[in-house]
């Protein structure tokens, strides 16, 4: 089992759209519309939040509900394993009566279908100039099947059945169809802590497009369940989830708006704040990064299945200082990323 490296959805999908459009001879290129180059270094490699460091620098988990917490210098959870040792749940209000301990109990081999729509917009500026904004929407049709049920939780298979790129050229559909059948496994604890997705290596995965699709799936996994306290809670309950170094990384705050024996509605807020610190630049040398972000989500959770609907948005601002490519000092890059996620159940 291998976990793909983190990479932005834009990298592969922009290339896909350009390549697919290039296959059409109906519309010749308009050379007059070429945009002027910007001073932003073209070989900076960004993941969903910050440059990939490949070492003990600053890293961030995939965007989405779980992606609101940056992991700084501490590595990542082992693929497929919930990061229980890195998260702590603190109940600030147990809510009204009746209260009960809420847990997830899934049904083995019951296939659940979901549609995950991810819309991302990225803008950058440096040296008083701005790069053209990039916006893309990706839609994944996924089959979710609990394969192993244990007292502590379940192991879930996630299989991509269809990939859509709304607004993309017709030729893109053929290229995206090659991604059908990609699958991964992840664990969900009985209290709703979702682990990283582990993907089975195959020839399909040996390209940047597949990595982008799988990253989008990893983002969606964090929206399928809400982490719950292990103590009794009722309607109106509030709790927080943070890492052991919460002051440096971030916090998620949850409110149980509605609850029944079958499930409930949970609102959540994410705050991310990583002070400026040094890390290794992909270009070599040292770079400095500061991260500040906020997000809001609403989930319709079910205690015996995945969330029937989840939606929300996370906005992350980064300030990045890198060596000036022209020499003599530093260059400051500002990047803003907005990610909207929507999980729906077909037919509902």
N, C-alpha and C positions, 0 to 999 in steps of 0.2 A: 504494500500500500504506500502511495506517495502523496504528499501534499504539494500542490503547485505553489510556486513562489507568488507573492503578492504582486499584482500588476494592475494598472488602471484599466477600466473598461474601454476608455477612449483609444488607447494605443492600438489595439487590434481592430476595433470596430471601425475607426476612422479609416484605417488602411483597407479594411474590407469594403467600405462604401466607395472609396476611391478606385480600388481595383475593379469592383463590379461596374462602376460607372464607366471606367475605361474600356470595358468590354463592349460597350454600346457605341455604334458608329453613327447613331442618329444625331448626336449633338457634338459638333466639333468643339475643341477647346477654344476658350476665349482668352487669349494671352493678355489682353488689356486689363483683365480683372485680377491679375496676380497681386497679392498683398505684399507690402514692403516687409523686409525682415525686421524683427525686433531684437533688442539686446539680450533677451532671455536665452541663456545657453541651451542649445538644441539637444544636447546629450544628457541633460539632467533627467534622472529616472525617478518618477514619482509613483508611489502606490496610492491608495485611496486618500491617505492623509499626508504622509511625509515621504521623503526620499528613502528608498530601500537601502539599508546600511549593510546588511549581510553579516553583521557582527554585533558586539555588545554596545550598540549605539541606541538610537531612539527608534522604536517600532510601534506600529499601531495595528490593531486587529481590523478585520474587514469592516467597511462602513455598515451602518444599520444600527439596530438597537444595541447590540453588544459591542459594536465598534466605537461607541462613545467613550470607551476607556482606553487610553493610551497605555502601552506597556513599555516602560522606559528601562532599557538596560537589563531586563530580567528574563528575556527569552519568551517563548510562547508555550501554551499547554501542548502536551503530546497529541499528535493527530488522533482524533476520534475520542479523546478523553475529556470529560467536563473539567473545567478549571476550578474545582471546589476550594482548593487551597489558596486561590488567589482572590476569591470574592468573599465578602462578608455581608450578611443581611442584618439590618438593624430596623426593628419595628418602632416607629415613632408614634403610631396611634393604632390600637388593635381594632378599631371600628366598633360598630354597634352589635347588639345581640340579635339573633343567635350567632355565636362564633364557633368556628371549627378549624381543625388543621386541614388545609387543602393540599391534595396531592394529585399527581397525574398517574393514571393507570390506563395504558394503551391496550388495544386488542391485537393479538398476534396475527400477522399476515393479512390484515385488513387494509386494502389499498385506499388511500385518500388522495384525491386530485386537487391540486392548487395551481393557480396562475400567479406568478410573481412578476410584477412590472417595476422596473427600476429606471428612473429618469435622473440623469446626472447633468450638471452644468458646471463647467470649470472656467474661471477667468484668471488671468495672470497679468501683472504689470511689473516693469522694472525700468529704471533710468528715465522715468517720466513718460514712458511709452507703454501701451497695452497690447497684448497679443489678442487676436480675434477670439472671442468666446467660443467654447465648444459645448454643444448640447446634444445628447443622445438619449434615446429610450430603448430599453431592451425588455422583451417579454419572454418569460420562461414558463412553459407548461411542464409541471413536475408531478410524478407519481411518488407518494410517500408511503412506505410499507414498514411497520414494526416487524423486525425479523427475530429479535430475541427479547423476551420479557423477563425481567429480574425484579426482585423486591426493591432494589435500589434504583430501578429505572428501566430503560429500554434502549436497544440499538435499532436505529432507523435507517432504511435504505432510501435514498433520494435518487430518482432516475429522471433525466430530462427526456421528455417525449416530443417536444417541439420548441423551436426557438424562432422568435419573430423580431424584426427590426423595423418598427413602424416608421414610415416615411423613407425607408431605404430603397435603393433601386431594385427592380425585379430580379436582377441577377443575384442579389444578395441572398434570396430565399434558397437558391440551390446550394450555395456555400454553407449557409446556416443549417441546412438539412443534414449535412455530414456530422453535426453535433448530436443528432438524435441518438439516444441510447446511452449517453454518458451517465455514469452513476457514481455515487459515493455513499459512505456510511458515516453516521455520527451517533453519539450517545446523548440521551436526555435523562437526567436524574429525575427521581420521583418528585422533587421540589422544583423542577423546571430549569435546571442549569444545563444549557446545551453546549456540547463540546465542539471542537474543531472538526471539520469534515475531512475524512480521508478518502481519497479517490483511487480507484483501481487503475494502475498504469496500463495504457493501451496505445496502439498507433494513433488513435484519434486525439490523444492528449499531447502529441508532440508538436504543437504549434501554439502561437500566441493567442489565436482566436479561442482555442479550447480553454486556455488558462483564464481568459476573460470571462467566458461562459461559466466556468466552474467558480470563479471568484464571485460572480453574481449570485450563484446558488448558495455559496457560503454566507453571503450577506443575508439572504432570505431565511436561512435556518434560524438565525437569531430572532426572527419575528414570529416563529411558529409557536413559541411558548413564552410565558412570563415567569421569571424566577419568583418563587413564592416563599414566604417565611415558613419555618417549621413549627411555629407556635400558632394557637388559634386566632383567627381573624374573622371579621364580619364586614358588612357593607360600610364603606367609608374609611376602611383601614388604610394606613399609609406606612410605607417602608422604603428603605434606601439600600442600594447595593453599591459597594465600592471596593476597590482593591486595598491591599494592606498599606500601600503608599498613596492613599486617597488624595491627600493634599496636593500631590504632584500630578495626579493623573486625571481623576474625574469621578463623578457620582451620577447614579441613576436613581430617580425618585419615582415611586409608584403609588397610585391611588386606586383602590378597588371601588369603582363607581357603582357597580351592580354585581350581585352574586346570587346564584341559585345552586341547587345540588348538582346541576349539570355543568355550570361554568359561570362566566361573568364578563364584565367589561372593565378593562384596566387602562387608565391613562398613565403615561410616563413622560418624564422630562429628563433630558441628558445635559450635563454640563461637563465640558472638557477644558482643562487649562494646564498646559505644560509650559513652565517658564523657559526662557531662552537657555539653551545649552549646546555644547559642542558635540558634533558627531562627524563621522567620516564622509567626505564628499565623494560622489561617484566619479568625479573628475580628478580625484586625488587631493590630498590635503584636508583641511578642516573647514567645516561649515557650521553655522549656528542656526538653530530653528526654535521658534516659539509657536505654540498652537493654542487656539482659543475657539471653542465651538459650543453650540447649543442645538438641541433638537426636541421635538415633541412627537409622541406616538399614541395611538389608540388601538387596543387589541381586543377582539372578541374571542376570549379563550374558552376552551372546552377541556374538562378534566379527563376525558377518555379519548381525546383525539387532538390533532393540531388545531391551532387557531383557525376559525372559519373566515376571519377577516382581520387584517392588520393594515394600518396605514400611518404614514408620518413623514417627517422631513428632518434632516440633520444638515446644519450649515457649519462648516469649519473654515476658519481663517488661519492662514499660516504666514509667518514672516520668516524669510530664509535669507541668511547672509552667506554669500559665496565669494571666492576670489574673483576679482574682475577679469574676464577673459582677455581684456586689452592690457592687463597689467596695472600695477600701481593702486593697490587698495582693494576695497570690497564692493560688491554689488548687492543691493537689497532687492529681493523678489517678493512680491506680495501675491498670494494665491488664495482664492476663495472657491470652495467646493460646496455645492448644494446637491444633496442626494435625497430623492423622494422614493419611497418604497410603498408598494401596495400589494397585499396578498388577498386573493379572492378565491372563493369556492365556485367552480363552474356550476351554473344552473341555479345559483342562489343570489 
